[in-house]
Structure formats: structure tokens, C-alpha cells
Amino acid sequence: MFQKYFKERRIRKGMEIEDAIMTVTEKEKAIIETPFERKGLAIVWYAVLLFIIILFARVAYLDMVEGKYYAGVSRDNRIRKIIIKAPRGNILDKFGKILAKNVPSIDAVIVPDYLPDGDDQRKELADTVAGILEMNPGNVEAMIMSQDSHSADPFLLKENITQDQSLILAEKAKDLPGVFVDGTAIRSYEDSAIFSHLIGYDGKITQKEADDNPGYLTTDYIGKTGIEKSYEQDLRGVYGAQQVEVDSKGEAKKDLGMILPQPGSNLVLNIDADLQKKIYDSLSSILETTDTKTAAAVAIDPRTGGVLAMVSMPSFDNNMFARGITNDEYKNIITDKDLPLLNRATSGEYPPGSTIKPAVAAAALLEGTITPSTVIDGLGGRLYIGSFSFGDWKAHAPSDVRTAIAQSNDIFFYTVGGGYGPIEGLGMSRMKKYENLFGFGSPTGIDFPNESSGFIPDEDWKLQKIGEKWYIGDSYHCAIGQGFVTSTPLQLANYTAALANGGTLYVPHIVNQIKKNDGTTKTVSPQVIRKDFISPDIMKVVREGMRQTITDGTAQALKDVPVAVAGKTGTAQFGTGDGTHAWFISFAPYDNPEIAMVVLVEGGGEGHSSAVPVTKEVYDWYFGGRK
């Protein structure tokens, strides 16, 4: 029994020992195996970390130690886009005569990214370039130092340099890193003094203009005034580009392709260049006989609104601005008391004087203030209202409206404008209404910059602006184009064209055709502002009065012109003295008008003494064979 017990115990003990051995072995195995797995993972992480450390160390080494070397290698071979400037479009008169064209020019420009890195090297470069271009070294250095050193955009150093200067720069190109010669073109204007206000000029773009016109380079030219400005986008064209591989000196090593430039559009104007010259010459001759040097004239085709001529005097040479005007030249122009840069034709505002009487007559007839047969007494040349009197330029016999226009009868127009005796008068509000319809008091909308609007007052304006009520005397003055009324010569010419064609007011336009580089042509069609605002019967009466101005009135000097002419003289007081502007508006031929014209001689005395002779000389030439 005991043997059996001990045997079983030994068996159980053995099993326990075996179990114990097995248990210890598994625990030990687990204890032994787990650290090996963790150690392997740690090795992987250590390897990754070491790789990252090595990578960052290499980047830091390349950047901090070898940075200059690799930057130089990068600069030694790079792709550069070279802009190919598009030729600017030409400007021609209606018969194809060139008024503005391009001539080759050379600019010196700097690309900051190619300049030397050191300040001493840049100063040395500035001194060398200044000596070649005959510039102030300090100014050149300041220009260079003020640029973004990493910019690849060229900036202008000096425009229109001489051929010799360009050759020297090209010869020393390797010693002048960042300095380049840029082939370009500048404008050449034919008969510049005659057309300068009309054509305007272009010049190097300013920083403000570049900011306002995205896509322009700081070395570009842009229209500054006149047609050059108003049609800038048509004239400019689209630049092309050539991609080249260049070395560290900026020298081309390999051509990588080209995008051809698209030339700007040519403009064909309504302007008759020979007519413009004739008007200019005639005004120049008359100014030699007066104490004034200032005048203006505008001619319009009443059938379309096309501007045939636009002259302003004194004038200036727009070629000076195109090639780069000097400080002395600019100072002489802006200090000239006669303001040669002012385009009097579109921006000058003057009292129109008696030239406004046909509009007042049309208003009075349409409103029933008078009829074509109404006769008004001349009152011996003076109209009295209480203690105030309003004089005429001379005593007139009793007149109807046709005779009053022809003789420029002030008493007649005082009466129909402000009222006197049994005639109520229009009053300022109704005069303003019809004068506005004829285009006074607002810009004409011409395709030309900086047009003034002139001014037509009314009762409320005077009260608010001056703090006084409107008096009947104010209406009298405005009825003869004096007082607060002002107009531009262009407005008067356009109004005259509407009188000539029977009552159609066009938007005057200088450009007739835009000829694009793809061979297509865009024609500028006539644009009507308003028409039929005065009945044909009334327009007929007014036109007859203007015809009588020539046959029996204040402009009989035009009787022997080859065609029948109609017109109206004007003598407008200005300032506080006795000075007067001389006006004459006209159209011809009377039965089928093809030209309407206004002539103004500032301070030229009476209209018939200076403006009429100019008109006669022009019409004799225009209708007499243009010899």
C-alpha cells in the first residue's frame, strides 16, 4: 500500500516537476525572446533617425558651405525670355498721309539679377556706365542700388542713346554684367507743330502708369496725350518673346524658340491733313496782325460727325517728348504764359458770344415766344430796365429773327431771352433746355482725352453757388452768349454741324478706321446723340438767317467764296477789361453742307475783323481747287 502510495506520489511529483520544468522553460523563453524583438525595432528607428540627421547635415552643407558654388552653376545656365517689342501702329490722315510713324532707337537697360553682388563692384560698374552714357555717376549708382537685386525685369537706364554709346556698351558687355542694349523704336511726327495737339505724343511709361496698366514693362512707351493716348490699346500691339539659354553674363548660348510679335493697328483718321495745314497757316498769318498768339479752330463733316481738322495755337513740337525732352526744354514750355500744351479746341472754355444766338432763336420759335414774322424794335441801341441799361454793339432798325441773326441784333435777343414789353421771353430755364439739346454744357463724347464740358447756368445754380437770385439782366447776358455761359470751340463746331444738317447732333469722332494686323478693318460708324429736336421749318428759318449773315450781315467778306456759305459772327467780352474774343461759325455749301467750322481768335477783337478773314481764306482754298 505504502509502495503504491509512494509510487503514485513519485509519479505525481514527477509530473509536477515536469510541469514545473515546462512552465519555467516557457516563461524563460518569453523572457528571452521579447527583448530581441524590441531590439530589432529599435535598430530600425535608429537607422531612420541617422538617415534624417545625415540628410539635414548634407542640405546644410550644400546651402551654407557650397551654396555660392551651386548658385553660380545655376546662373551659368538658365532660360531667359527676351521680349520682342511689337511695332506701334502708324497714324494716317483720311487720304493715307502718315502723321505718326516709328523710327529705330536704342535704350540702355539694366537687369538687376545679372549685376555684381558686391556694393563696391556695383559702384565701379555705375561709374563706368555713367562715363559711357554721359550721366551723373551718383544717379546711376542710386538707380542700381534701388532695384530688387533678384529681379529679372529690365529697367530703363537711359533712353534713345547714341549709336556710338551703344557700340561701346556692346564692346564692353563682358565687363558690364547686367547692362544691356535694347533695340526699340520712338515716334516720329510729321509737321509736329501743326498736329501736336491732335496726335499727341507717347513717351516712356512712369511707375504709376505701369501700375495702372498691367502687362507693361518699365521700359515701354505709352500714349500720353491726344490720339496716342485715347487709342493706346489699338496702337500698341502684342509683344512677342524669344526663349534662349544664357550664361552668367547674360549672353545667349542657345535659341529655344520664338513667339512672333503682333504689330499694333494703323489708325486712319477723318482728318484732312492739308485742310489742317491751311487753317494753321491762316491762323498764323492773322495772329501776326494782332496782339495775341492764341487761337483755335475745328472743322467737322456735318454728314457724319467726322472731325476734319482741329488746331490749337500756340503749339509745340511733340517730337521733343517722343525722343526724351530735356529739363530746359520742358521748363520753357510749362513757363510759357500762352500755355502751348493746352489744347484750346477741346479744353478751352470761353464765352461764345453771339454765336449762340441761332440756338436761342430756334428755342424762341419752337416755344412760340416769337414767330418768323415777329418784329422787335431796336430801341436805338439800348434797352432800359429800371436804372439799368443794356446796350447793343450798334443801333439796329426793327428786325425779324432772320435779320436779327444776320445783323447780330443784341436788343432782339435780350427781348426773346429775358422778355421786354409785350414779349414774355424764354427765361434761363428754357434757354438752358435748348442749348443743352444743341450740346452745350456737356462733353461731346469725342474720341479724345481731357475734353471740357463748358457751362450753361440756371436760376438755382446762381442761388446755390453765388448766393444771389437770378435777375432779368442775367437772362439778357446769357441770351447773347455772355454772363456765366461758356463753351469749347469743339462744342460750337458740333452745334454748327447740327445747324448745317438740319438738326442731327453727332458724336464727333477723329478716327475713321482701325486697320488691324490680321488684315481686317474696323470702321468707326457715325453715332447720333439726338436728332429731330428742332422742327425742320424752324431750322430752315434759322439757317436762312445765317445765310443772310453772308449776303447782308456781318460777314459779307464771304460773298465771293466759290460756294454759298452760311455763318454767324461772335464778339465775346472776357475778363474785367474791354478785351474780346473773335468768333465765327460757318458751314458750306449752304444747300448741301460738307464742312462746318468754328474759328476763335483769343483777344482778337470783333469776329468779322479776324475770325472771318481766316474762314474766307480757308474756304477759298478748300472750294477753289485746294491749290
VENWOMO-V454593 format. One line per field, one symbol per residue. ss: DSSP state (a for helix, b for strand, c for the rest). burial: I if it has 24 or more other ideal C-beta (glycine too) atoms within 12 Angstrom, else O. Layout:
ss = ???
burial = ???
//
This chain:
ss = caaaaaaaaaaaaaaaaaaaaaaaaaaaaaaaaaaaaaaaaaaaaaaaaaaaaaaaaaaaaaaaacaaaaaaaaaacbbbbbbbccccccbbcccccbbbbbbbbbbbbbbaaaccccaaaaaaaaaaaaaaacccaaaaaaaaaccccccccbbbbbccccaaaaaaaaacaaacccbbbbbbbbbbbccaaaaaaaaccbbbccaaaaaaccccccccbbbccaaaaacaaaaacbcbbbbbbbcccccbbbbbbbbccbcccbbbbcccaaaaaaaaaaaaaaacccccccbbbbbbcccccbbbbbbbbccccaaaaaacccaaaaaaaacccccccccaaaaccbccaaaaaaaaaaaaaaaccccccccbccaaabbbbccbbbbcccccccbcaaaaaaaccaaaaaaaaacbccbcccaaaaaaaaaaacccccccccccccccccbcccaaaaaaaccccccaaaaaaaaccccccbbcaaaaaaaaaaaaaccbbbccbcbbbbbcccccbbbccccbbbbccccaaaaaaaaaaaaaaaaccccaaaccccccbbbbbbbbbccccccbbbbbbbbbccccccbbbbbbbcccccaaaaaaaaaaaaaaaaccccc
burial = OOOOOOOOOOOOOOOOOOOOOOOOOOOOOOOOOOOOOOOOOOOOOOOOOOOOOOOOOOOOOOOOOOOOOOOOOOIOOIOIIIIIIIIIIIIIIIOOIIIIIIOOIIIIIIIIIIIIOOOOOIOOIIOIIIOIIOIOOOOIIOIIOOIOOOOIOIIIIIIIIOOOIIOIIOOOIOOIIIIIIIIIIIIIIIIIIIIIIIIIIIIIIOOOOOOOOOOIIIIIIIIIIIIIIIIIOIIIIIIOOOOOOIOIIIOOOOOOOOOOOOIIIIIIIIIIIIIIIIIIIIIIOIIOOIOIIIIIIIIIIIOIIIIIIIIIIIIIIIIIIIIIIOOOOOOOIOOOOIOIIIIIIIIIIIIIIIIIIIIIIIIIIIIOIIOIOIOIIIIOOOIOOOOOOIOIIOOIOOIIIIIIIIIIIIIIIIIIIIIIOOIOIIIIIIIIIIIIIIIIIIIIIIIIIIIIOIIIIIIOIIOOOOOOOIOIIIIIIIIIIIIIIIIIIIIIIIIIIIIIIIIIIIIIIIIIIIIOIOOOOOOIOIOIIOOOIIOOOIIIIIIIIIIIIIIOIIIOIIOOIOIIIIIIIIIIIIOOOOOIIIIIIIIIOIOOIIIIIIIIIIIIIIIIIIIIIIIIIIIIIIIOOOO
//
